[in-house]
Amino acid sequence: MTVRSPRRPFITTMPDIPEIRVAADSRQWAQDGARLVLEATTRAIETNGRCLMALSGGSTPKTLYERLATPEWSDAVRWSQIELFFGDERCVPPDHPDSNYHTALITLVRPLRLRADRIHRMEGELPDATVAARRYEDRIRSVAGSSAPAVPCLDLVLLGLGDDGHTASLFPDTPALSDNDRLVTVGQAAQGVRTRLTLTLDMINRASMIVFLVMGAGKAQIIGRLLQPKTEADRKLPAALVRPHQGHVIWLLDRPAAAALTTMSN
C-alpha cells in the first residue's frame, strides 16, 4: 500500500481497497475534510435534490465541524438541502456534555443557524434505549422515504475511530456488531457512558460515501492494524467491517495517525 502526502492526497490502489488521505497538519486535515463534505454533498444534491448525511461523534470531528462553520465554507456547502442524522449517540440528555448532538449543536448547527427540522437527533434521553433505537429507525425511514424491509442509502457517513477499533458505537465482540435486522440498534461500550444508540453495520455499508476522520499519534497503532492487517483479529475489528456494498471509503488521516503505515512517500 502506498501512502502519498500531502499534495495529491487520494491514493488509488485496487477497487476494494479504501482510499487513504494524509494531511500534513491539522489545518490541512480540516481543509481536506471540508472539501470532501462539499464534494459529496454537492454531488448528492445535484443527483437527488438533497443530501442525507450522518455526523460522527467524538472529539476529532469537532475540528472539522468548526472549519465547516467558518466563512470560507459556510456559504459553499448547501446546508438548506442537507438532512443531518447521527451515526451514534450516548444515552444521555441532548444538553449533556457527552452528547454527540450537543457537540454538533454548539460547533456546527448553531454557528450555521441550520433549520431545526433538518437536524434529526437520536433520543438518547429516553428511558428505554430499544424504544429510542426503533423511533430513530422510523425517523430515518420517514425522511428517506424508505419502507421496510428496504435499507435506505445515506449519501455521506462520517465516522470516528476508537483505540479498540470500534466505530460509531459498534464495539468489538458485542451483539450490536452482528445486528443487521435493523437500521439502528443498542450498543454497549466498555467504559464511559455504557449504553449507546448506533446505526447498524448494514445501514452504514449502504452509504454512497463513508469518511473515517482520524487524527493523532494515539491512533497510529490501530490504523496500522486496520489498513495493513496481519491477523484475522485485525480483519474482524468493527471499523474493518465497514465495506460498503456499492459505495466508497476514504480514510482522512494526519501524519501522526498514519505513522505506523509501512510505506510513506513524499
N, C-alpha and C positions, 0 to 999 in steps of 0.2 A: 504494500500500500504506500503510495507516495502522497505526502502532505506538503503542499506548497503554501508559502505565506510571505507577505500579506497581499501583494498587488493583484494577483489572479487567484482569488480565494476559493473558487469552486474546483474541486478535484473530481474528475470523472474517471471511474475505473470500469467496472462491469455493471450491467443493468441492475442486478440485485444487490449491489453494494451502495450504501448511502454516500452522499457527498459530504466532505469534511471541509469546513471553512475555518481557517485560523487567522485571527486578527492580531495585529502587533501589540495592541494595548487595549485597555478598557474603553477608551474613547472610540477607537476604530471598531471595536466589538459592538458597541451600541449603535454606531452608524450603520454597520453591516446588518444588524438586526432590524433596524428601522427600514432599511432598504428592502429587506426580504418581506416585511409586513406590507410595505407599499406595493411591491410587485405582486404578491399573492392576492391581496385584497382587490387590487385593480383588475387583475385577470378574472377573478370570480365575479366581480360586479359587471364587467363588460360581457361576460358569458351568460350570467344568470340574473342580472339586475340587482344583486345583493351579495353579501358575503356572510357566511356562517363561520364564526371564529371562536375558538376556545382558548381562554387565557390560562397560563400556568401560575401556580402559587410559588411560595418560597422567596428567598431574598434576592437571588440573581435576576429574575425578571424585572424587579423594581428599576434596575439600571436602564433596561430597555423602555419600560413604560415612561420613565422620566424623560428619556430622549424623545419619545414619540409626542410628548406633551409640549416640546419646545416649538417656537415659531417656525423653525426650519421644516418641521414635519407635520405640525398640527393641521395645516391647510392642504398639505399634499395628499394625505390619506382621506378617503371619502367616508368619514365616520358616520354620516347620516344614512349610509346604505349598508352598514355593518351591524349584524346581530351578535352580541357578545355573550358567550357562555363561559363556563369554568370547567377545567379538566378534573378538578377535585376540590374538596373543602373539608376543613376540620369541623367537627360537630360542636361549634361554639356560636354565640350570637353574632350577627353581622357587624357589630361595633367592637368586637373583641380584637385585641392586637394580633392574635394568631389567625384571624380570619383572612383567607385569600381574597374574599370580596372586599374586605376593609382595605387591604393593601392596594388593590386595583382602584378602589374608590378615591383614595387620597392621592395616588400617583398618576392616575390616568383619567378616570371618569370625571371627577370634579374639575381638574385643570382644563380639560377639553370641553366641559359643560355638555357632556353627552346626555341624550334623552334617556330618561329613566326606563321607558318602555322598550329600549333596545338592550338593556342590561338584564340578563337572565341569571340570577344567582341561585346557588344551592341553599336550601333552607336548613342550614346546619344546626339551628336552634331548636328544631322540632324534637320532642322527647323520644320519638321512635325513628331511628335512622333508616329503617327499612321503608317506612312511610315516606320519609323525605326523599329517598332514592327513587321510589315509584313516582312521586309527584314531579321530580325533575325529569324523569324519562317522559312523562306526559307532556311537560313543557317543551322539551326538545322536539317531540313528535308534532306538537301543535304548531310550533314556529316553522319547522322544516316541512310541514305538510306531508308527513310520512306515517302511515298506519302500520301497526304490527301485522305480520312479522318482519316487514322490511326494516333494514337498518339505514338510517339517514346518513348522508355523506356530508361531513363538515368540510369546508373549503380550506381551513387552516387551523392546525392544532399546535399550540406552543407547549412544550414540555420541559420540566426541570429534571434533575438527576440527583439522587441521594448517594451517599457514600457506599451504601449496600447494594446499589444497582437498581433501586426502586425508581419508578417514575409515576407521575400523578400520585394516587395513593394505592398503587399496586405493589405490594411488598413481597419479597421472596417467601415462598412456601406458605402462602396464605390463600384461603378459599377464593378471595376476590380475583386472583390471578387467572383462575380457570372458569370464572362465571361468565359464560358467553350466551346465556339465555336472556340477558337483559342489556339495556344500554347503560344503565347506572346501577352500581351496587355499593355495598358497605365494605370498606376496607378497614384493616386493623393494623395500626403502627406499633412498633416495639417500644417506642418512647414518645414523650411529649403528649399531645392530645391523641389518645389511642384510637378513638372511633372516628372514621372519616367517611366521606362520600366520594365516589370516584367514577369516572367513565370506565367502562369495561375495555379490555384489550380489543375485543371485536369492534367496538364502537370507534376506538382510536384508529384501528387499522383500516377503517373505511374512509379515512380522511384523504383529501386530494394532496395536501402537503402537511408534513409534520416537521417541526423545527425544534431540536433539542437546544436549550440555552444553558451553556455550561462555562463557568469561569473559575479560575483559581487553582493553585498548586494542590490544594486538598482533594481535587477531583482527578488528578493525573493518574493515580493507580487504577481507579475504576474505569476511567476512559480507556486505558490500555487493555484491560480485560474485555471491555465491550467491543472495541473496534479492532483489536487484534487478539481474538480469543484463542486460548491454548487448551482449554479443557471443556468437557461437556457442561460443567457447572457454570463456566463463563457464558456459554451459549444459552443457558436457561435463566439467566438473570432477567428480571422483568423488562428492563429497557432493551435488552437484546431481542425480546419477543415482539417489539414494535417493528412490524414488517408489513406495511400497507399493501392491500390486495392489488391496487392499481395506482396508488399514489407515490409520493416521493418523500424521502427522508433527508434532511440536512442537519448536520451537527455543527453548531456555531460555537467555536471554542476560542479562548485566548491562548497565548503562548504557554503560560504556566499549566493550563489544563491539558495541553497537547504534549507536554514534556515527555511522557512515557511512551509515545508512539515512536517506533524504532527507526522510521525513515523521515527525515526532515530535509528539505532543500529550500534555498532562497530563490 
